[in-house]
Amino acid sequence: MQKVRKGKVLKTIICSKHDGSLETSSVFSEIDNLDTKTITEARDNYERTFIKIREMLEQNEQFCCDDESDRLSLAQSIADMLRKSNLICKEER
């Protein structure tokens, strides 16, 4: 399964092979407006999380995902922002 976002549309592509040679694909499109929706318009935690990540990325354009150091810094920033927004919490072991 592959998910591709193009603006307000999320396209889900499901491919499967049958009998070793026949491949079928199903494509589903959903309009959710997550490219412009505000946090107050979010319907659930998934949408709130997506919006917070989108906003954080807009503010951190210096990251380049082909560099390991940048990827790790970006992952840290996303995790910290999610915790600060109370979308996730750090659990004690």
Contacts in CASP RR format, 6 or more apart in sequence:
PFRMAT RR
TARGET T0000
AUTHOR 0000-0000-0000
METHOD contacts of the structure
MODEL  1
MQKVRKGKVLKTIICSKHDGSLETSSVFSEIDNLDTKTITEARDNYERTF
IKIREMLEQNEQFCCDDESDRLSLAQSIADMLRKSNLICKEER
1 12 0 8 1.000
1 13 0 8 1.000
1 14 0 8 1.000
2 12 0 8 1.000
2 13 0 8 1.000
2 15 0 8 1.000
3 10 0 8 1.000
3 11 0 8 1.000
3 12 0 8 1.000
3 13 0 8 1.000
4 10 0 8 1.000
4 11 0 8 1.000
4 13 0 8 1.000
5 11 0 8 1.000
5 34 0 8 1.000
5 35 0 8 1.000
7 35 0 8 1.000
8 31 0 8 1.000
8 32 0 8 1.000
8 33 0 8 1.000
8 34 0 8 1.000
8 35 0 8 1.000
8 36 0 8 1.000
9 29 0 8 1.000
9 30 0 8 1.000
9 31 0 8 1.000
9 32 0 8 1.000
10 29 0 8 1.000
10 30 0 8 1.000
10 31 0 8 1.000
10 32 0 8 1.000
10 34 0 8 1.000
11 27 0 8 1.000
11 28 0 8 1.000
11 29 0 8 1.000
11 30 0 8 1.000
12 27 0 8 1.000
12 28 0 8 1.000
12 29 0 8 1.000
12 30 0 8 1.000
13 25 0 8 1.000
13 26 0 8 1.000
13 27 0 8 1.000
14 25 0 8 1.000
14 26 0 8 1.000
14 27 0 8 1.000
14 28 0 8 1.000
15 23 0 8 1.000
15 24 0 8 1.000
15 25 0 8 1.000
16 23 0 8 1.000
16 24 0 8 1.000
17 23 0 8 1.000
18 24 0 8 1.000
32 47 0 8 1.000
33 41 0 8 1.000
34 47 0 8 1.000
34 50 0 8 1.000
34 51 0 8 1.000
34 54 0 8 1.000
35 54 0 8 1.000
37 47 0 8 1.000
37 51 0 8 1.000
38 51 0 8 1.000
39 48 0 8 1.000
39 51 0 8 1.000
39 52 0 8 1.000
39 55 0 8 1.000
42 48 0 8 1.000
42 51 0 8 1.000
45 87 0 8 1.000
48 85 0 8 1.000
48 87 0 8 1.000
49 82 0 8 1.000
49 87 0 8 1.000
52 81 0 8 1.000
52 82 0 8 1.000
52 85 0 8 1.000
52 87 0 8 1.000
53 78 0 8 1.000
53 81 0 8 1.000
53 82 0 8 1.000
56 77 0 8 1.000
56 78 0 8 1.000
56 81 0 8 1.000
57 63 0 8 1.000
60 74 0 8 1.000
60 77 0 8 1.000
62 70 0 8 1.000
63 70 0 8 1.000
63 71 0 8 1.000
63 73 0 8 1.000
63 74 0 8 1.000
63 77 0 8 1.000
64 70 0 8 1.000
65 71 0 8 1.000
65 74 0 8 1.000
79 88 0 8 1.000
82 88 0 8 1.000
83 89 0 8 1.000
83 90 0 8 1.000
END
